[in-house]
Structure formats: C-alpha cells, structure tokens
Amino acid sequence: MTTHASIAVGLLWVTLAVSVAHSQVAVPTDVSFEVVSIKRNTSTTASRGRLEPGGRYAAVSVPVFQIVRQAYDVLETQVGPVPDWVRSERYDILAKAPEGVELARDLRPLLQSLLKARFQFESHHERRELAVYELIVARADRRLGRDLQESAADCTANPPVLPAQRDADEPPCAQYGTIGRRIMRGFPLSRFAQMLAGEAGRVVFDKTGLTGTWNVQLEYTPDRMPPLPDGGLPPGISLPAPDAPNLFTAIEEQLGLKLVPARGIVDMLIVERIERPTED
C-alpha cells in the first residue's frame, strides 16, 4: 500500500492539511538532508514552513523550539526546559532530501539529523506524570454520534483489509486534518485520540472501550486560528462553518464522545544539549 501525503501549508507544526494513509513501510532512522542552509531571521515575518517539489524543505522565521517539536512529534508540554533563545530566536532553513527519500514520510528523522548536526542537539526520553485528557463515551446508554461509525476497513492490518465496494473520492484508509477538521477512516480510536492531542494541548488517551476500526468526521472552531498562507487556502481546503462549536462541544455533539481531564504517564523529551547553529 502506498503512502499518500497532501500538502503541508503554512506552519508545519500547525498543519493546515495533512492526509496520510497508513503504510507498512519502515521509516528510516539514519537519513539526513544533503543540503542545508540556516540563517538567523530578525524580521517580523510570520513563521511558516512548507514541503516543496523535488524533496525541498523550506521554513521561514522558525523558532528552533518548533523544529524540535516537529522532529520528535511532541506537544509543548512534553518538552523539558530549554534555553530562552530556543523559543525566541527565529531562523530560515532551506534543506533538500536525498534522492529516493520520501520527504513527507521521512521528515521527522530528517529534522532529527539536522538538529544533531547543526544545533549539537542531544536528548533522552523520560516517563512522567502530567495532566492529560481521556477520550470516553459521553452517554450512559453508550449511543454514539452521527459522525462516528464503524469501518469496514482495517488499515492497521498487513496487508490492509479493504471493503470490496468503496467510494473513489473517499479512500478507506485516511488520517488528515485541516483548520477545524479532523477526518479518520479505517483506524482504531486510539489513533484518533493521537490526532486530537495538538488541538487539545495535552496527550489524549483512548478510554472509550470501543474496539475495531472507525470512520470519524469532526468539524469545530479552533481556539486559535493559525496564520493563513500567502494567496489564501489551496483548492479543496476550507475554513470550518462560522457556527461550528469548539473542539470539546463538537466531540460530544458530533461523535457522542467526551474529553475529560485526568492524570497520566506521558513520554517527555528531555533536552541535554542544544547550541546556536553556525550560519551559512
């Protein structure tokens, strides 16, 4: 099964559009960019990043802290203390992936290599108890919402189990988010819980007790709207409806689920060393 990735527009860490179908292809851990240019940016330009044709990665006015979060797929609360400049100083980064490396799939190990080579980055992981959310069934009768349905596909299987009849415009295996939308097809709700973490601001654990795979469609109004890319949104991507509820209300009304505060053991990224880069 191939991996499909839509464009990542605007901030890569506040993704306006990412659609990835599950892949059984192992992601390499020893890849690195062939060409990297890093320059300090002291302007007031808004941060933005994008994946370009030809395996090129471009980030403008980016705080290094956001690169760390993107590289290790962690929330702000999952990163240990860092020097002030890591959050405040911004850099322009231009890089090119080697031939044969799929940039969208391999972006995290590529960024990890960049951090180690150019920022002298060293870290380790620890397990700590933090504030989290638990995703539970909202109703006592366990009735679910209209936009949460069991899926005929199992995209976690190898090879994936796909329905004989399916809509060509709606692939049976999908996970993607746009501004104020989260869509998932053919995966367990534990995967959907992971998709909610960035918007919820905490790690989310699936405690619904619902097994199997699911199709989910969620529309909500974000608490903070990310900056829109120059030229507006790309074709096929739109903002949520003006009357869309907030995330917590939308989850309950549309899915019949609920996010409740809890305490849980969370993986933390502990930064041991990070240095300003040598610019070029």
N, C-alpha and C positions, 0 to 999 in steps of 0.2 A: 504494500500500500504506500502510495506516495504521501509526502507531507506538503500541504498547501499553506502558504502564508500570504495574507493580504498585506497591503501597505501599512507601514507604521508611520503615522503622520503626526507632526507636532512633537511633543515630548515623548521620547521612547518610554519613559517610566510612567507617564500618564497617557497610555496608549489610546489614541482615538479609534484605531481599527486594527485588530489583530485577529486573524482567523487561522487556527491550526487544527488540522485533522490529526488524530493520533497516529504515531509512527512507531514501528518496532525497530527502526534503525538506531543503533547506538550512537550517542553524541560523543565525539572525540574529546579528550581532555588535554591533549598536547598540541592544539593548534594555536597559531599566533598570526597576527597581521603581518603582511610583507612590508608594507609602507605605512609609517605613522608620522604625522606632523602634529605637534602640540604647541599652542601659543596662548599666552595669558590674554584674556579679554577683559578690559576695564571699562567697556562701554555700558550703556543701559539697555542694550539689546536683550529682548526676552530669550530665555533658554529655549532651544528647540533641537531636535535630533531627527535623523531620518536614515533609512536604508535606501541606497541608490543603486541603479543598474550597474552591472559589472563588479558586484561584490564590494561596493564602496560604502563606508560608514561615515557619516558627517554629523557632528554635533557642534552647536554654536552657543557660546556663553553658558557652558555647562558647569555647575558645581561638581567638584570631584566626588562629593558625597553621593550624588545621584548616580554617577558611574559605578560606585561601589554597590549601591542598592541594585542596580540593573544587573551587574555582573554576578551577584550572588543571590538574586531573587529574594530579597528580604525587605520587610517593612522598615520604616524609620525606627520603630520601637525595638526592632531586632538587631540593631547595630549598637555595639558598646561605645564608650566615649572616644571621641576623635579630636584632634587639634581644631581650633576655631576656623583656621584657614580652609580646612577641608569642606566646610559648609559654605563659607563666604566667598572664597576666590573662585572665579569662573575661567574656563578655558575653551578654546576652539580646538577640536580634534578631528583630523581627517585621516582615515585609515583605509586600507584595501586588504580584503581577504585573499588568501592564496587560491590559485586555480583549483577547482574541484571541491572547495569548501562552500557549503550552503550557508550563506550569511545569516538568514533568519533563524535557521535551526541551531547554528553554532555560535550565535552572538555571545552568549554568556561565557563559554570558555575562551573566546577571543578577547573579551574585555578583561577577564581574569588575567590572561597572559600580558595584556597591555599594562594593567595596574602593577604587576610584579616587575615588569621590565623597565617601565618609565617612572613609576612612583615608588619603587622599592617596597611594594606592599607585602606585608606579612600578616597572617591572621590565623585564628583557630576557632573552632565551634565549641560552644558550651550549651548545656541544657539548663534553663532557668524557669522559675515560675513567674508568669506575667498575667496581666489582665487579657482575656480572650473573649470571643463570643462563641456560643454554642448554637448551632442550627437545629431547631426542633420542630416537630409538627405542632401547629398553633391550636387546633381544635381538639376538644376532648374526644369527639367521635372520630378523629383522625381523617376527616374528609379533606381532600386536597383541593387546591385552586385549579382554575381552568387552564392555566399556563404551565402546569406541571403534569406530565403524562409519561407513563411507562413507555420505554422504547423497544422496538422490535430488533434493534441493532445492539450488538455488544462490541464496542470499539476497543475494549481492553483485551479481547482475545487475540491470539496469534495463530492463524490469520484472523482478522475481524469477522464477526458474524453479521452479515448484512441482510436486510429484508429482500425478498425476491422482487417486489414491486416498490419503487421509490421515486420521489419527485426529483427530477434532474436539477431543479433550482434550489433544492434544499438537501444538501449532502447528508447522509445518515450519520456521519462522524464529523462533528464540528464543535469547536470551542472558540468563541470570539466575543469581543466587547467593543462597543462604540461608546460615544458620550451618552451616558444614561441608559445603556442597554447591555444586557448580558444574555448570550444565547449558548446553549449547550445541547448536543444531540448524541445519544448513544454512549454516555459515560455515567458512572455512579455519582451519587450526590456528594460524595467526598471530594470529587473533582470540582463540582460547582461551589462547594464551600471554599476551596482554594481561590476560585475566581472572585469571590466576594471580599477577600481579605484587603485588597488595596483600597477599595472604596470605603469599607467599614473601618479601616485604620487599625485593625487588630487581626491576629491569626484567628481563623474560624474553623471550628471542629464540627464535623457532621455527627449529630446525635439524634437524627430522625428515626433511626431504626429501619429505614426504607432500603431494602436490598435491591439488587438488579441495576439496570441502566435506565436512564431517564432523558426525556426531552424537556428542556426548560427555556422559557422566554420571559424576560423580565425587563420592564421599562420604568425608569424612575428619573427624578430630578436630582442631579449631583449637588452635594453641599457646596462644592467649589468647582466652577466651570474651568477647565483647562484653557489656555490660550489657543485660539484657532490659528491654523496655518495661514500663511500669506496666500491670498487668492481664494480663501474660503475652503469649505469641505469638499473632498473629492466626490465624484459621481457615486451614487448608491449609498452615501452616508448622510444621515440627517440628525438633527438635534431631537431630543425627546419632546413629546407634546407639552405645550405650556402648562397644562393642568396635571402633568404626571406627578404622583406623590413622591415623597422622599424614599430613600432606599428601604428603611425599616417598614414603612407602611406598605410599600409596593410588594415586598416579600410576603407579607401577611395576606394582603388582598388578592394578589395575582397567583400566588403559589400555595397558599394555605400553610406556610411555614413561618418561623419566627426566629429572630436573633435575640438571644438573651445573654447578658453579661455573666462571666464566670472567671475562674482562675484555672490556668492550665500550664503544663510544662511545654516550653517553646524553645526551638533551636535559636541560639544567639550567635551572631558573628562578632568575635572579639578581635579588634584591630590591634596588633602588636607593634606594627611599624608602618608609617606612610610618610613620604618625603615629597616636597615640591619637585616637579619634573624639570629636567633640562630641556629648555625650549629649542625648537628648530623650525 
